[in-house]
Amino acid sequence: MITIDEIRLALTAVQPDFKAFEPRPSQAAVAMILADGTQGIEVCFIRRAERAGDPWSGQVAFPGGRASGADADAFAVAERETWEEIGMRLAQHHRLGPLPMRPIERNVRRDSLTLWPFVYYVGAEEQAMATVRLPHEVASVFWVPVGHLFDSNAVTEFEYPQGVSGTTFPGILFGEHVIWGLTLRVLASFAEVMQRTLPALP
């Protein structure tokens, strides 16, 4: 069982170059939010709304989005977007630390994106605030026990695009949701920092 103290300690070894952040749309940040649940630590996920032109339309994701000129740093992006999307106010005392930043190249438009993932830990009061605030962007909010993410029985495959002969990707099944793609890669970074194996991406 992973503890918050273990996570906080492990994240101290991650030292991204924060000077590389620029407040522009080519930079994005997400919040991997942890809270205590009935089955141990849980992680907050959103399911993105179905939207034309959104490359992550309908996918499971972490709260987050692109930077704007008003964002002082990458933390500010994750925290602003979390408030806008699910109504949870994250503050500095909720921060556990960063995960390695990720350069991303989208296949469709070939534009590059730098992703800054951060881990947070919130109490029951903040957890209760998590709800859909922007239904045109977010379809639902749900929490998954960390243990489930590391359960080999939850490993599945996901075909994208669906309904045609697409490519098969690894994923984690939770109820009706499949965690795959970029979100799964961020979880893989978390697993690597914690020196654990994520069964979906061994």
C-alpha positions, 0 to 999 in steps of 0.5 A: 500500500502506497502512503502519502509520505512515501509519495511526497518523499519520492517526488523530491527526487523529481527536479524539472527545469521550471525556467523552461515554462512559458505562459503560452498555449504550447505549454499545459499542466495537469493535476493528479489529485489524491485523497483518502477513500474507503479503499485507501488513496484515490485519484481524481479523473475526469472524462472529457466531453465529446467535442469536435476539434478536441483531440482528447474528446471523450477521453479520461484525463486529469484536470488541467489544460493549456497555459495562458498569459496570466499564469505565473508558473506551471503550477498556476496552470494546473490549479486554475484549470482544476478550479475552472473544470471541477470547482476544486481550489488547489493551493500550495499546501496541497502540492506533493511535488512534480512528475517529469514534464513530457514533450508531446507531439500530436499526430494529427496536426504535428504541433508540439506541447509540453506537459507539466504534471503535478501531484496534489493531496487534498482533504475530504472538504476539497474532495467533496467540491469536485464536480462538473463546472464546465459541461461543454468540456467535462462530462464527469468526475470520478475517483479511482483507488490507487490499488486499482491502477496497479491491479493486473486484472484491470488491464485492458485494450482500447481501440482508437478511433472507435468504430473503425479499424483503429490502433489498439492501445493498452489501458486500465478499465474502471467501470465504464471508463478506460484510462489510456493514452497520455493519461496512462503515460502520466501514470507510468511516470508516477509508477516509475517515480514510486519504483513500481510496475504499472501492469498496463505498461510493464 
